[in-house]
Amino acid sequence: MLGQAVRRFTTSAVRSSHYAEGPGKNLPFSVDNKWRLLGMMVLFFGSGFTFPFIVVRHQILKK
């Protein structure tokens, strides 16, 4: 009985969810403006790439 109730609840939850469909609609950021997306990607990946170099420079200059 409990299994049937859980199955009915999960089925109704899936049916009642209304999400937009299509490419890029399930992402946590917008892909509509390609220049903004490019800027955000450059900042995200660029900060991760430059961080080790900044840390090494800090360690070298530290007295």
LODOZA-654203 format. One record per residue (C-alpha): y, z, x. Coordinates in Angstrom, 3 decimals. Each point is the difference from the previous one (the first is absolute). Layout:
! residues N
PT          y          z          x
PT          Y          Z          X
...
//
This chain:
! residues 63
PT          y          z          x
PT      0.000      0.000      0.000
PT      2.404      0.853      2.809
PT     -0.865     -3.255      1.770
PT      0.821     -2.018     -3.103
PT      3.337      1.776     -0.398
PT      0.913     -0.692      3.625
PT     -1.035     -3.630     -0.359
PT      2.115     -0.420     -3.148
PT      2.995      1.645      1.677
PT     -0.157     -2.158      3.144
PT     -0.445     -3.156     -2.059
PT      2.982      0.821     -2.203
PT      2.096      0.919      3.063
PT     -0.717     -3.363      1.595
PT      0.775     -1.864     -3.208
PT      3.266      1.843     -0.602
PT      1.416     -0.644      3.470
PT      2.491     -2.874      0.053
PT      0.844     -1.309      3.438
PT      1.609     -3.296      0.851
PT     -2.391     -2.524      1.419
PT      0.534     -2.546      2.715
PT      0.518     -0.203      3.737
PT      2.132      2.797      1.416
PT      0.164      2.031     -3.215
PT     -2.415      2.699      1.209
PT      1.897      0.722      3.230
PT      2.268      3.035      0.494
PT      2.861     -2.261      1.150
PT      1.640     -3.148     -1.283
PT     -0.924     -3.395      1.405
PT      2.542     -1.933     -2.079
PT      2.700     -0.184      2.689
PT     -1.581     -1.392      3.167
PT      2.937      0.922      2.256
PT      0.006      3.640     -1.119
PT     -3.783      0.093      0.449
PT      0.390     -1.451      3.506
PT      2.628      2.612      0.877
PT     -2.145      2.858     -1.288
PT     -3.040     -1.258      1.921
PT      2.024     -0.383      3.215
PT      1.296      3.566     -0.372
PT     -3.435      1.418     -0.825
PT     -2.009     -1.746      2.715
PT      2.872     -0.007      2.495
PT      0.463      3.765     -0.227
PT     -3.714      0.554      0.578
PT      0.044     -2.333      2.994
PT      3.111      1.431      1.683
PT     -0.805      3.692     -0.548
PT     -2.367      0.310      3.033
PT      2.602     -1.604      2.273
PT      2.678      2.425     -1.181
PT     -2.344      2.945      0.602
PT     -0.847     -1.207      3.523
PT      3.696     -0.504      0.814
PT      0.750      3.493     -1.249
PT     -2.770      1.470      2.143
PT      1.163     -1.868      3.106
PT      3.642      1.065     -0.425
PT     -0.871      3.615     -0.847
PT      0.650      2.494      2.762
//
